[in-house]
């Protein structure tokens, strides 16, 4: 069955940081937007406008003093950390990224669209309450989640982060919060060095942060198994009201910043597993937010594969998922066993 898929796309996202040779360049979105402008794609989507996040929106996640610091970069070029630069228009563009994500959530929560993909930049999942890091200024997905709690009265939100790098900012923001379940697969060792199995939340939030560190070289089969064997039973027990995805495409085979081996088909498989969970738990409500992905051709192909799955034009079958997951892999068996052991006390469904 075809779906009404919303897209946040705005040329103003290209205005952040174009004067630097940097992996997180405007060219990433230019390539995706060109793919979307092709006559075979452009008519298929509902277009969702971006908006500027308000101070109130941002303060649900970020400290006022931090917002003041970022606002003060307007019109200048400021190094915020060794990897992260604010250029003249970054403050406005970062507010637009967070606002685009909130509008995508509004569109899906109101039923205007079935699902949505916010194709925004700068990315967000390394940004903490008071720290810019890893190319990220504001934590777009965290701002979106808090918006869904505050404006749509949701009580249970799932964030799945399949970016190659651990979303330390998102983890920190929800570490003591049981309304938001944070699940991350990431390469380990890799930047930022967080996301160990034992980082599981604290206080009220214990057991609601779930990290699955993966060795370099993890492929489609490894990810499919983690999503089916670990994530799926937990999601069915948690019953989220919406699924939000930090969709980074740096696990793509050949990405210059990683050493994973996921293909466009692998990203489609992960999307299909999540769509099926969303259908079962929350009326199909799912919003993806662009994070990393620095091999531009691979990024564009992978985003396209995900979009076709969101639309229902392609549909990874159960047989395909079973076939991929059945590939023998002792390393995957061992890692999934360790993960299960760690999470089982909190999620007996495992």
MARBA-82915 format. One line per field, with one value per residue (C-alpha): residue in three letters; y negated, x negated, z. Coordinates in steps of 0.001 Angstrom, whole numbers. Layout:
resn <- (ala; ...)
y <- (Y; ...)
x <- (X; ...)
z <- (Z; ...)
//
This chain:
resn <- (unk; unk; unk; unk; unk; unk; unk; unk; unk; unk; unk; unk; unk; unk; unk; unk; unk; unk; unk; unk; unk; unk; unk; unk; unk; unk; unk; unk; unk; unk; unk; unk; unk; unk; unk; unk; unk; unk; unk; unk; unk; unk; unk; unk; unk; unk; unk; unk; unk; unk; unk; unk; unk; unk; unk; unk; unk; unk; unk; unk; unk; unk; unk; unk; unk; unk; unk; unk; unk; unk; unk; unk; unk; unk; unk; unk; unk; unk; unk; unk; unk; unk; unk; unk; unk; unk; unk; unk; unk; unk; unk; unk; unk; unk; unk; unk; unk; unk; unk; unk; unk; unk; unk; unk; unk; unk; unk; unk; unk; unk; unk; unk; unk; unk; unk; unk; unk; unk; unk; unk; unk; unk; unk; unk; unk; unk; unk; unk; unk; unk; unk; unk; unk; unk; unk; unk; unk; unk; unk; unk; unk; unk; unk; unk; unk; unk; unk; unk; unk; unk; unk; unk; unk; unk; unk; unk; unk; unk; unk; unk; unk; unk; unk; unk; unk; unk; unk; unk; unk; unk; unk; unk; unk; unk; unk; unk; unk; unk; unk; unk; unk; unk; unk; unk; unk; unk; unk; unk; unk; unk; unk; unk; unk; unk; unk; unk; unk; unk; unk; unk; unk; unk; unk; unk; unk; unk; unk; unk; unk; unk; unk; unk; unk; unk; unk; unk; unk; unk; unk; unk; unk; unk; unk; unk; unk; unk; unk; unk; unk; unk; unk; unk; unk; unk; unk; unk; unk; unk; unk; unk; unk; unk; unk; unk; unk; unk; unk; unk; unk; unk; unk; unk; unk; unk; unk; unk; unk; unk; unk; unk; unk; unk; unk; unk; unk; unk; unk; unk; unk; unk; unk; unk; unk; unk; unk; unk; unk; unk; unk; unk; unk; unk; unk; unk; unk; unk; unk; unk; unk; unk; unk; unk; unk; unk; unk; unk; unk; unk; unk; unk; unk; unk; unk; unk; unk; unk; unk; unk; unk; unk; unk; unk; unk; unk; unk; unk; unk; unk; unk; unk; unk; unk; unk; unk; unk; unk; unk; unk; unk; unk; unk; unk; unk; unk; unk; unk; unk; unk; unk; unk; unk; unk; unk; unk; unk; unk; unk; unk; unk; unk)
y <- (0; -3358; -5923; -9689; -10570; -14096; -15727; -18752; -20329; -23938; -25597; -27741; -24656; -25132; -28449; -26889; -26592; -26646; -28571; -25665; -22409; -20215; -16694; -18078; -20249; -21739; -19332; -16514; -18100; -19454; -15870; -14567; -17511; -16941; -13299; -14486; -16996; -14243; -13855; -10236; -11358; -14941; -14302; -11488; -13458; -15897; -18891; -20132; -23703; -24453; -27055; -28705; -27038; -29530; -30220; -28215; -25233; -25295; -25766; -22443; -20893; -23549; -25850; -29567; -30482; -28075; -29547; -33018; -31801; -30402; -33477; -35633; -33824; -35345; -37195; -35741; -32645; -30956; -27588; -25960; -22876; -21369; -19813; -22256; -25712; -28363; -30611; -33825; -32163; -29066; -30280; -30847; -27663; -25551; -27024; -26150; -22553; -22078; -23768; -21561; -18471; -19803; -20544; -16999; -15615; -17885; -16691; -13009; -13450; -15313; -12661; -15028; -12600; -8943; -9327; -11929; -12556; -15872; -16413; -19122; -20317; -20957; -17544; -17311; -14138; -15112; -18463; -18358; -20729; -23197; -21911; -21999; -19001; -16677; -19091; -19552; -22844; -22094; -18579; -18452; -15057; -15788; -19110; -17194; -14581; -17211; -19042; -15815; -15383; -19017; -19807; -16441; -15048; -11929; -9792; -7260; -8125; -5847; -7329; -4899; -6169; -4165; -6777; -5342; -7574; -7336; -10135; -11206; -14414; -12616; -10077; -12800; -14714; -11683; -9707; -10081; -10094; -7022; -8714; -8607; -5261; -5833; -2936; -3343; -1131; -2603; -1715; -1141; -2291; -5587; -9235; -10352; -7348; -7012; -4461; -1471; 1403; 424; -3131; -2355; -5496; -6403; -7122; -7012; -6409; -3260; -714; -3353; -4034; -1007; -1022; 1608; 920; 2761; 3679; 2129; 4134; 4690; 5313; 5448; 8863; 7705; 4639; 6623; 9138; 6427; 4716; 7982; 9858; 6987; 3849; 5359; 7204; 4162; 1812; 4108; 4082; 292; -575; -4013; -6594; -7715; -6449; -9045; -8020; -9678; -8563; -8853; -7259; -7003; -3216; -3067; -881; -3233; -6232; -8211; -8661; -5050; -1395; 215; 2093; 1224; 970; -979; 2316; 2543; -902; 111; 3243; 1218; -1183; 1688; 3234; -137; -802; 2583; 1790; -1645; -14; 2335; -234; -3719; -3801; -3931; -7271; -7636; -10610; -10349; -13127; -13330; -13057; -12003; -10397; -11726; -9560; -11722; -9201; -6510; -8949; -9881; -6266; -5219; -8104; -7173; -3534; -4648; -7032; -4330; -2098; -4931; -5445; -1726; -1625; 985; 3355; 5468; 8805; 11005; 13622; 11120; 10159; 13822; 14593; 11693; 12446; 16142; 15557; 17326; 14845; 15923; 12374; 11221; 14186; 13258; 9545; 10119; 12559; 9901; 7268; 9587; 10393; 6687; 5606; 8629; 7480; 4359; 5939; 9525; 9951; 10644)
x <- (0; -1446; -2080; -1916; -5522; -6449; -9811; -11415; -13631; -14803; -17601; -18434; -20072; -22891; -23895; -25659; -29429; -29896; -33166; -35060; -36371; -34575; -33096; -29688; -29371; -26327; -27137; -25572; -22124; -22648; -23108; -20040; -17908; -18952; -17871; -14509; -14094; -14285; -10965; -10717; -10802; -9610; -5844; -5778; -6106; -4206; -6477; -6690; -7829; -10637; -10277; -12616; -12628; -11631; -13620; -11000; -11437; -15218; -15133; -13310; -16725; -19468; -20609; -19860; -23564; -24423; -21702; -23125; -26599; -25323; -23160; -26276; -27974; -25492; -27373; -30753; -32878; -33550; -35185; -32934; -35121; -37914; -35333; -32451; -32312; -29612; -29645; -27692; -24290; -24713; -22557; -19562; -20139; -20448; -17155; -15625; -16903; -15272; -12087; -11967; -12073; -9246; -7123; -7726; -6564; -3486; -2657; -2818; -1147; 1778; 2222; 1404; -1360; -1923; -5662; -8312; -12011; -13526; -16467; -18127; -21559; -23539; -23073; -22276; -22868; -26250; -24941; -24478; -22480; -25376; -27940; -28313; -30254; -30822; -29447; -26243; -24827; -21320; -20099; -17359; -15917; -15903; -14136; -11628; -11049; -10502; -8136; -6129; -5882; -4923; -2655; -1157; -852; -2820; -4116; -6390; -8809; -11385; -14575; -16567; -20039; -21717; -24407; -27931; -28831; -27190; -24685; -26225; -24184; -20857; -21924; -22894; -19623; -17389; -19665; -17287; -14055; -11844; -9439; -12100; -13736; -17077; -18490; -21825; -23902; -27361; -30912; -33198; -35885; -35037; -34269; -33006; -34082; -30780; -27988; -29311; -26964; -26905; -25647; -21976; -20523; -20171; -17529; -14069; -15711; -17673; -17158; -15829; -19195; -20259; -23609; -24782; -28464; -29521; -32997; -34239; -33084; -29479; -27368; -23697; -23235; -24656; -22391; -19306; -19940; -20352; -17162; -15186; -16602; -17178; -15314; -12032; -10974; -11895; -9865; -6817; -7058; -7619; -4807; -6020; -3528; -5971; -9330; -12025; -15179; -18594; -19332; -23054; -24388; -28037; -27709; -27625; -30383; -33201; -32254; -35458; -34674; -33797; -34575; -31138; -29760; -26074; -24625; -21561; -19647; -20740; -19328; -16076; -15954; -16365; -13673; -11290; -11787; -11057; -8037; -6573; -7106; -5512; -2514; -2127; -2640; -1695; 338; -2792; -3950; -7658; -9932; -13531; -16063; -19246; -22461; -25823; -26907; -29933; -30352; -28052; -27075; -26469; -24549; -22241; -21636; -20930; -18517; -16692; -16407; -14973; -12494; -11183; -10606; -8807; -6554; -5796; -7074; -9593; -8905; -11656; -9943; -10070; -11836; -14589; -15071; -15232; -17705; -19987; -19782; -20523; -24084; -26374; -28432; -30068; -31096; -27473; -26295; -28717; -27885; -24121; -24525; -26385; -23771; -20924; -22606; -23058; -19501; -17507; -17136; -15355; -13598; -12646; -11098; -14650)
z <- (0; -957; 1782; 1899; 2723; 3722; 2987; 4616; 1937; 2029; 69; 3112; 4670; 2155; 3747; 6748; 6402; 2612; 2796; 4408; 3004; 5542; 5397; 6467; 3363; 1581; -1276; 784; 561; -2962; -4187; -2301; -3454; -7098; -6764; -5382; -8218; -10855; -12698; -11506; -7847; -7434; -7706; -5177; -1933; 250; 822; 4411; 5026; 7441; 10185; 12655; 16070; 18756; 21900; 23836; 21474; 21892; 25672; 26059; 25322; 25454; 28246; 27846; 28185; 25340; 23114; 23808; 22779; 19472; 18782; 19237; 16313; 13806; 11073; 12123; 11746; 15097; 15823; 18434; 18776; 16630; 14243; 14475; 12934; 13024; 9963; 9359; 8854; 11032; 13938; 11658; 9656; 12830; 14108; 10740; 11009; 14417; 13186; 10093; 12311; 14508; 11427; 10160; 13519; 13450; 9930; 10929; 14345; 12748; 10048; 7161; 6190; 7113; 7667; 6909; 6315; 7443; 5061; 7141; 8178; 10312; 11936; 15627; 17627; 19140; 20451; 24224; 26419; 26539; 24022; 20221; 18932; 15996; 13342; 15447; 16785; 18113; 18836; 16200; 17127; 20868; 20237; 18082; 20802; 23513; 21141; 20636; 24425; 25065; 22094; 21190; 24712; 23842; 26710; 24959; 22159; 20559; 19089; 16938; 16002; 13234; 12507; 12513; 15478; 18884; 19556; 22851; 22922; 22557; 25176; 27665; 27169; 27856; 30210; 33181; 31163; 30728; 28309; 25589; 24819; 23062; 21019; 19213; 16950; 16334; 15404; 18369; 18752; 17010; 17765; 20312; 22417; 24299; 23914; 25847; 26653; 30321; 29604; 30212; 31767; 35406; 38014; 36432; 33049; 33896; 31100; 28683; 27027; 24985; 23230; 20757; 19975; 16799; 15595; 12339; 9317; 10445; 7332; 6326; 7968; 11327; 11427; 10363; 13149; 15790; 14637; 14551; 17548; 20012; 18976; 17748; 20953; 23067; 20852; 20972; 24792; 25011; 22523; 21376; 20107; 17401; 16120; 15441; 13571; 13649; 10097; 9525; 6356; 7398; 8017; 4181; 2766; 1712; 3851; 4511; 8231; 9032; 8505; 8270; 5259; 4968; 1437; 265; 556; 4202; 4958; 3213; 5409; 8625; 7409; 6658; 10123; 11740; 9487; 10424; 14127; 13634; 11921; 14873; 17664; 16518; 13326; 11167; 12612; 11896; 11228; 10038; 10556; 8485; 10519; 8995; 5721; 3858; 742; -1323; -3996; -1361; 822; -2067; -3156; 420; 1085; -2135; -1030; 2327; 661; -1684; 1355; 3217; 185; 7; -3601; -2632; 197; 1686; 2226; 5310; 3147; 2277; 5932; 6959; 4178; 5134; 8877; 8303; 7079; 9575; 11615; 14873; 15727; 15428; 17526; 20323; 20281; 20217; 23124; 25155; 24342; 25317; 28631; 29395; 28507; 29723; 33366; 32085; 29100; 30022; 26516; 25324)
//
